[in-house]
Amino acid sequence: MVKIWDDTTTVETCPVCDSLEVRVVEPDWFVLELGADLAQRADLVRRAEAGIEFHCRDCGWNWF
């Protein structure tokens, strides 16, 4: 859920408790080993980065 205060300010809010204490969950660090299947693993990494996960500090809810 997004709240808009004016034309330039938008803030993500929790869809469960309507809190403004929302943060983006940092993705896990990873290592790509060089090898014959490097292209296949690179596709998996790109798919994992496509979505942004949010976390509410007040109620603990996670969403995309």
CNS distance restraints for C-alpha pairs under 8 A (distance, minus, plus):
assign (resid   1 and name CA) (resid  12 and name CA) 5.82 0.50 0.50
assign (resid   1 and name CA) (resid  13 and name CA) 5.35 0.50 0.50
assign (resid   1 and name CA) (resid  14 and name CA) 6.43 0.50 0.50
assign (resid   1 and name CA) (resid  15 and name CA) 5.63 0.50 0.50
assign (resid   2 and name CA) (resid  10 and name CA) 6.43 0.50 0.50
assign (resid   2 and name CA) (resid  11 and name CA) 5.49 0.50 0.50
assign (resid   2 and name CA) (resid  12 and name CA) 4.49 0.50 0.50
assign (resid   2 and name CA) (resid  13 and name CA) 5.71 0.50 0.50
assign (resid   3 and name CA) (resid  10 and name CA) 5.62 0.50 0.50
assign (resid   3 and name CA) (resid  11 and name CA) 5.31 0.50 0.50
assign (resid   3 and name CA) (resid  12 and name CA) 6.46 0.50 0.50
assign (resid   3 and name CA) (resid  13 and name CA) 6.86 0.50 0.50
assign (resid   4 and name CA) (resid   9 and name CA) 5.97 0.50 0.50
assign (resid   4 and name CA) (resid  10 and name CA) 4.53 0.50 0.50
assign (resid   4 and name CA) (resid  11 and name CA) 6.60 0.50 0.50
assign (resid   5 and name CA) (resid   9 and name CA) 5.70 0.50 0.50
assign (resid   5 and name CA) (resid  10 and name CA) 6.45 0.50 0.50
assign (resid   6 and name CA) (resid  10 and name CA) 7.66 0.50 0.50
assign (resid  11 and name CA) (resid  20 and name CA) 7.46 0.50 0.50
assign (resid  12 and name CA) (resid  20 and name CA) 6.87 0.50 0.50
assign (resid  12 and name CA) (resid  22 and name CA) 6.67 0.50 0.50
assign (resid  13 and name CA) (resid  18 and name CA) 5.48 0.50 0.50
assign (resid  13 and name CA) (resid  19 and name CA) 5.55 0.50 0.50
assign (resid  13 and name CA) (resid  20 and name CA) 4.94 0.50 0.50
assign (resid  13 and name CA) (resid  21 and name CA) 7.39 0.50 0.50
assign (resid  13 and name CA) (resid  22 and name CA) 6.29 0.50 0.50
assign (resid  14 and name CA) (resid  18 and name CA) 4.63 0.50 0.50
assign (resid  14 and name CA) (resid  19 and name CA) 5.24 0.50 0.50
assign (resid  14 and name CA) (resid  20 and name CA) 6.71 0.50 0.50
assign (resid  14 and name CA) (resid  21 and name CA) 7.80 0.50 0.50
assign (resid  14 and name CA) (resid  22 and name CA) 6.59 0.50 0.50
assign (resid  14 and name CA) (resid  56 and name CA) 6.07 0.50 0.50
assign (resid  14 and name CA) (resid  61 and name CA) 7.63 0.50 0.50
assign (resid  16 and name CA) (resid  59 and name CA) 7.92 0.50 0.50
assign (resid  16 and name CA) (resid  61 and name CA) 7.31 0.50 0.50
assign (resid  17 and name CA) (resid  58 and name CA) 7.97 0.50 0.50
assign (resid  17 and name CA) (resid  59 and name CA) 6.90 0.50 0.50
assign (resid  19 and name CA) (resid  56 and name CA) 7.30 0.50 0.50
assign (resid  19 and name CA) (resid  58 and name CA) 6.86 0.50 0.50
assign (resid  20 and name CA) (resid  56 and name CA) 8.00 0.50 0.50
assign (resid  21 and name CA) (resid  56 and name CA) 5.83 0.50 0.50
assign (resid  21 and name CA) (resid  57 and name CA) 5.48 0.50 0.50
assign (resid  21 and name CA) (resid  58 and name CA) 6.47 0.50 0.50
assign (resid  22 and name CA) (resid  54 and name CA) 6.64 0.50 0.50
assign (resid  22 and name CA) (resid  55 and name CA) 5.63 0.50 0.50
assign (resid  22 and name CA) (resid  56 and name CA) 4.54 0.50 0.50
assign (resid  22 and name CA) (resid  57 and name CA) 6.14 0.50 0.50
assign (resid  23 and name CA) (resid  54 and name CA) 5.66 0.50 0.50
assign (resid  23 and name CA) (resid  55 and name CA) 5.36 0.50 0.50
assign (resid  23 and name CA) (resid  56 and name CA) 6.51 0.50 0.50
assign (resid  23 and name CA) (resid  57 and name CA) 7.49 0.50 0.50
assign (resid  24 and name CA) (resid  52 and name CA) 7.01 0.50 0.50
assign (resid  24 and name CA) (resid  53 and name CA) 5.85 0.50 0.50
assign (resid  24 and name CA) (resid  54 and name CA) 4.49 0.50 0.50
assign (resid  24 and name CA) (resid  55 and name CA) 6.17 0.50 0.50
assign (resid  25 and name CA) (resid  52 and name CA) 7.52 0.50 0.50
assign (resid  25 and name CA) (resid  53 and name CA) 5.45 0.50 0.50
assign (resid  25 and name CA) (resid  54 and name CA) 5.59 0.50 0.50
assign (resid  25 and name CA) (resid  55 and name CA) 6.27 0.50 0.50
assign (resid  27 and name CA) (resid  49 and name CA) 7.79 0.50 0.50
assign (resid  32 and name CA) (resid  38 and name CA) 7.48 0.50 0.50
assign (resid  32 and name CA) (resid  41 and name CA) 7.44 0.50 0.50
assign (resid  32 and name CA) (resid  42 and name CA) 7.94 0.50 0.50
assign (resid  33 and name CA) (resid  38 and name CA) 7.28 0.50 0.50
assign (resid  34 and name CA) (resid  38 and name CA) 6.04 0.50 0.50
assign (resid  37 and name CA) (resid  41 and name CA) 6.46 0.50 0.50
assign (resid  38 and name CA) (resid  42 and name CA) 6.10 0.50 0.50
assign (resid  39 and name CA) (resid  43 and name CA) 6.40 0.50 0.50
assign (resid  40 and name CA) (resid  44 and name CA) 6.68 0.50 0.50
assign (resid  41 and name CA) (resid  45 and name CA) 6.40 0.50 0.50
assign (resid  42 and name CA) (resid  46 and name CA) 6.27 0.50 0.50
assign (resid  43 and name CA) (resid  47 and name CA) 6.31 0.50 0.50
assign (resid  44 and name CA) (resid  48 and name CA) 6.32 0.50 0.50
assign (resid  45 and name CA) (resid  49 and name CA) 6.36 0.50 0.50
assign (resid  46 and name CA) (resid  50 and name CA) 6.41 0.50 0.50
assign (resid  47 and name CA) (resid  51 and name CA) 7.89 0.50 0.50
assign (resid  51 and name CA) (resid  64 and name CA) 6.53 0.50 0.50
assign (resid  52 and name CA) (resid  64 and name CA) 5.68 0.50 0.50
assign (resid  53 and name CA) (resid  62 and name CA) 6.86 0.50 0.50
assign (resid  53 and name CA) (resid  63 and name CA) 5.66 0.50 0.50
assign (resid  53 and name CA) (resid  64 and name CA) 4.48 0.50 0.50
assign (resid  54 and name CA) (resid  62 and name CA) 5.55 0.50 0.50
assign (resid  54 and name CA) (resid  63 and name CA) 5.35 0.50 0.50
assign (resid  54 and name CA) (resid  64 and name CA) 6.04 0.50 0.50
assign (resid  55 and name CA) (resid  60 and name CA) 6.38 0.50 0.50
assign (resid  55 and name CA) (resid  61 and name CA) 5.83 0.50 0.50
assign (resid  55 and name CA) (resid  62 and name CA) 4.54 0.50 0.50
assign (resid  55 and name CA) (resid  63 and name CA) 6.75 0.50 0.50
assign (resid  56 and name CA) (resid  60 and name CA) 5.01 0.50 0.50
assign (resid  56 and name CA) (resid  61 and name CA) 5.38 0.50 0.50
assign (resid  56 and name CA) (resid  62 and name CA) 6.56 0.50 0.50
assign (resid  57 and name CA) (resid  61 and name CA) 7.96 0.50 0.50
